[in-house]
Amino acid sequence: MTAWQGVRIAIRALRVNMLRSILTMLGIIIGVGAVIAMVAVGSGAQARVIEQIQSLGSNLIIVRQGSINAAGTRLGHGSRRTVTEDDAVALAREVPAVQVAAPSVRGSEQVLSPTLNWGTVIQGVTPEYLDARDWSLVAGRTISPEDVDGASKVALIGQTALMNLFGDTDPVGRTIRIRGVPFAIVGVLDRKGQTTGGTDQDDVILLPLSTAKKKILGVSKSSPRAVDAIAVKIRAGEDMDEAETQIRTLLRQRHRLKPDQDDDFWLRNLADVLQTQEESSRVMTYLLAAIALVSLMVGGIGIMNIMLVSVTERTREIGLRMAVGARGSDILAQFLVEAVTLSLIGGLIGVGLGIAGSHAISYFAEWRTVIAPDAIVLAFGFAGAVGVFFGFYPARKAARLDPIEALRYE
């Protein structure tokens, strides 16, 4: 008996009890569909996390102010203003792996346009900031070195702040007021989206660093050159951990810290954050897929149960086939092909159901889903393996029947 003949006989046998065959395939259909849909949801969440991390800037290390530790009391990051504009200059000049180092200060203020007002984040930056954050403009020009040197009253506006202050009106060339100081909008930032923490990166207005410190956010009397953070962009291909070590070493030298002293600054390597988030999302995807695979196992048990019933019902048929010359291997192959055919048909339907379910989740729940070809191949292949595994015992039982006893079976 050829493989094609076996498939034809299997399909004919399954069509005799169509409803029972469909009910038997349900476990496989649900299992395969669930695997594909759950992996799509997990992969979508993983892709979203990666996008959010990368929106902060590629190959980025953030240097922040340190914390005060006195009498056992730690006041948290930013309570010790030790990071300065000069540190940023030194990092860009003395660390070969650093492409740009952009100092910045940050605060929140109420901003007034000619007709509206909005509370938003005010950030003082240098021209290198947009390069460090991989942030482009959709209109106008960027902040220039001359703007920083001359403390010019110019501003770049983010998409969220733009919508709340000007609506659909082109803001370039128009004036806003912050603490009564007029600023001319010279550029519009491209959309960045939210961070993994839910912060809207587009709800921001960027000013020249010198302007923000002198006219809006104020200057620390104890450290006029202090900044809140330095965004350090590492050159492509450089090792992030090695670059972080070089940055830490240089800052400790500049801040004259002894070997036994703790850092008076804080480094955040976004590559580590990305790796951690990816691993967490991957574990969740595997967990969802493992739960869905349980349905396939349940479906396999259903196939075994129905195939055992089928063997009992067709005992006389088996005896007749053996009487006319069919070997045990032919009977084994026949029932094994039936089990695998049942499983694969259910797998095909499950693939379609899984793809449709993934699109439905994306559309109705507004969750991002990514249909992975690997998941489709894995789920369909596993469905076939389930058919072989759970169909083997009933097939072997049929192949071992005694022809004479089988013919006598009522």
N, C-alpha and C positions, 0 to 999 in steps of 0.2 A: 504494500500500500504506500503510495507516494504521499508527500506532505500535503499536496493540494487536495488529493482525495480525502485525506484525514480531515482537513478543514471543511470540505463540503459535507462530509458525513456529520461532523460536529455541529455545523450550522443547522443542518436538517433536524438533528436530534434536539437542538435547543429551540427550534421553531415549534416543535410538537407541544411544548409547554411554555409558550411565550411569556405569560404573566409570571410564572415561577422564575423563568430566566431573568426577567427584568428586575424582579424583587431581589434575586440573588446578586445581580450586578450593582444594586443600590449602594452597598457598602463600598465597593471599589470606586463607583462614580463619586460618591461623597468624599472618600479618602483622597483620590487624586485631585478633585476640585479644591478641597480644603488645603492640600499641600501647596498647590500653585497660588491660591489666593493669599494664604498666610505668608508665604515667602515673598510675594509681591508687596504685601503691606510692610513686612520687615525691611525689604530692600528699599522701598520708598522712604521709610523713616531714616534709614542709614544714609541714603542719598541727600535727604533734606538736611541732616546734621552736617554732612560734609560741606554742603553749599553754605550753610550758616557760618561754619568755622572759616571757610575760605573767604567769605565776604569780609571778614575782619582784616584780611590781607594775607598774601602768600608769604611763606618763609618769614614769619613775623615773631619777634621777641619783644615783649613789652617790659620796659624798666619803670618801676613805680617807686614812690617815696617809701622810706622805711617806717618803722614804728618805734615809739618811745617805750622803754622798759625801765621803770623806776619803782623801787620798793615792791617788786613783784607784780606791779600793775602794767599791763600791756594795752596801749591805747589804739592799736590797730594801724594798718597801712595808711600812710598819708599824714600821720601825726608828727612825723619827723621830716622836715623839708631839707633833704640832703642832695637830691638830684637836681642838676642845674643845666642851663643851656650850654655851658662849657663842657659838661660831660658828653653831650650829644656831639659837639664838634670833635672832641677827642676820640669818641667811638668811631666816627666816620673816617677820621684821619689815621688812627693807629691800629685798628682791627681790620686785617685784610679781608675777612669774610663779610664785613658790613658793606652793603651797597649804599644805603642812606640811613641817617638817624634823625628823626624828626621830633623835636620837643614840642610839648603842648600844655596848655592850661585849660581848665574846664570849670563851668559854673552854670547856673540856671537863672534866667531873667525873663521878665515880661517884655515882649517886643510889640511895638505898635507900627502898623502900616497906615496909609492914609485913611482907611475905612475900618480896619479890624485890628484885634490884638490877640496875642497868643503867647503862652508861657512855654519856652523851649530851652534847649541846651545851647549855651554859648561856649564856643571852643576857640581859643587862640592858637594858631598854628603857623608853621613856616611853609615855604613853597614845597619842601620835600615831603610834607605830610601826605599829600594826595598820591605821590609815588609810593610811599611806604604802604599805604592802605589799598593800593591798586584801585583808586577811586577816580573815575573820569567825570567830565562835564558834559552836559547836554546842550548848554548854551553859554555864551559869554566867555570870559577869560578866567584864568586862575589867579591866585595871589602871587605877586612877584616879589623878588628880593627888595626892590625899591619900596614896595608897600610896607614891608617889615622895617626897613631902615628908617623910613620917614613916618612911621606910625600912622599910615593912611587910614582914613575912615571908609573902608570898603568891606564888602562882605560877600560870601558865597552862601547860598541857601539850599537846604535839603528839601526833598520832595514833600515830606509831611508838613514841614513848616511853611513851604510855599503854598500848599493847598489851603492851609488855615489862615494865611495872611493875605493871599492874593487870589485864591480860587483858580480860575482858568486864565487869568491875566498874565501876560509876559512880564516878569518882575525886573528883567535886566534894565538898568538905568534908573529904576525907581528907588525911593528912599524909605528906609525904616528907621525907627528911633529905639534906642536901647538906653535906659536911664537918662532919657532926654538928649542923648547924643545922636545926631543924624549919621546914618551910614548909607552909602550908595551900593546897591547890589550890582556886582559886576559879573556874576556867574551863577549857574544853576547846577547843582550836583546831580549825578545820575542816581537812580534808585539802588539802595543797598539791601533793604529788607531788615528783618529782625535777627538778633543774635540768638544763641541757644538759650539764653536767659530771658528772652522775651523783650529785650530792649530794642526800641525802634531807632535804628541808626540814621534814618532819614529825618528824624525830628531834631534838627541841628542847624545852627548858623555858625559858619567859620569866619573868624576875623584874623587879621595879621596878629602874630603873637605879641608884638610890642604894643599894639593898639589895645588889645584885650587886657593886658596887664596894667597899662597906664590909665585907661579911660573907663573900663568896665569892671573887671574882676579884682583889680588892686594888685599891689606889689608888696611882698613880704619885706618889712623893714630890716629883719635880721638877715635875709638872703634875697636881695633884689633879683638875682639871676635864677632863682629857684623855679622849677616847673613841676607840674603834677605828674607827668609821664613822658617817656621817650619811646616812640615807636621805631624799632630797629629792624630794617628789612635786610635779610641775609641773601647774599648772591645765590643764584640758581646753581645747584650742584654741590654747594658747601654742606658740610655736616652740621646739623643744627645743634647737637649736643656739644660739639667742639667749639662752635661759635659762642654758645652760651657760657662755656668755661672761660673763653678769652675775654668776653664782656665782663664777667664777674671779676676776673683777675685785674683787669684794667681799672674798674671802678673801685675796687678795694685799694689799689695803689693810689689812686687819685684822692680817695677819702682818708688815706693814711690810717687804715685799720690794721691792727696787730693780728698775728695769726690766731690768737685765742679770742678775738672779738668777733661777734656776729655781724653779718652784713647789715648796713644801715640803709639798704635798699631792697627791692623785691623784684625778682625776674619771673616772668610768665612766658614759657615757651609754648606757643600756640600749636606747634607740631605735636607736642605731648598731649595737649587737649584733644586734638583731632584724632590721634591714635586711640586714646581712651574712649572717646565717643564712638569711634568705629567698632572697637572691640565690644562695647556694651550693646550696640545695635546688632552686631553679628551674633552675639550670644542669644539675644532676644529672637532673632530670626530663626536660629537653630532650634530654640525651644518651641516656637510656634510650629515649625515643620515637624518636630518630633511628636507633638501632640496630634497633628493631623495624620501622621503615619499610623497612629493607633487605629484610626478608622479603616486604613487599608488592611491592617491585621484582622480586624473584626470582619471585614469583607471577605478575607481569605478563609476564615472559619466558616462563614456562610457558604462559600463555594465548596469546601470540604463536606459540609453537611448535606448539601443538595446532591453532590456527586455520589455520596454513599447511598442516598435514597435512589438515585438513578441506577446505580449498580444493582440494587435489590430489585427494582422494577423491571430491569432488562436482563435478569438472570437467564431466562429461557433464550433470549436473543443471543446472549454471549455463548451459551451452550451450542446453539445452532451454528454460529460462526466457527466455533472450534471444531464442530463435527464435519464441516465442509472444508477444513484445512487451515483455518486461521491459527497462527501460533500465539503463544502467550505474549510475545513482544508486540504483535499486531494489536491485540486487545489493550495492552498497556499504552501503546501509542495513541490508540483511538480515544480512550478516556482522558489521557493527559492532554491531547490536543483540544478536546472539548473544554477542559478546565481552563487551559491557557486562552482559548478563543473567547470564552466567557469573560475572563479577566481583561483581555486586551480590548474587547469591545467596550466594556465598562470604563477602561482607561481612556479610550478615545473620547467617549462622551464626557468623562470627567475633565479632560483637558479643555474641551469647549466650555464646560460649565465653569471651570476655574478661571479661564480668560474672561468670560462674560462677568463672572462675579467680581474679578479685580477691577474691571471698568466700572461696574455698578458701585463698588465701594468708593472708587475715586470720584464718581459723579455725585452720588447722593450724600456720602459722608464728608466729601471734600477733603479726603486724605490722599496724599500722593501715593501711588502704587507704581512699582517697576516690575514688569513681568520678565522674569529671568528665564532665558532658554534652557539654562542648566537645570532649573527647577522642573521644567516641563519634561525634559529627558529623564531626570531622576525619578519623578513621580510615575511616568509611563513605564519606565524600565522596572521600577519596584512593583508595579501592578502585574507585569508579566512574571516577575520572580515569585510573587505571591501565588499566581495561578499554578506555577510549576511546583512550588513547595507544598501547597495545600491540596493540589490535585494528584500528587504522586501516590499517596496512601490509598485513596479509592481506586486509582488506576491499577495499582499493584494487586489489590484485593480482587479486582475483576479478572486480572490476568492469571491469578492462581486458582480460579474456580475449576472444579472437576467437571469436564464436559458432560458426563453421564448424569451427575447429580444436578447440574444446571438444567439439563433437558427435562428432568423429572420435577423441577421446581414449579409449584402452583402459585 
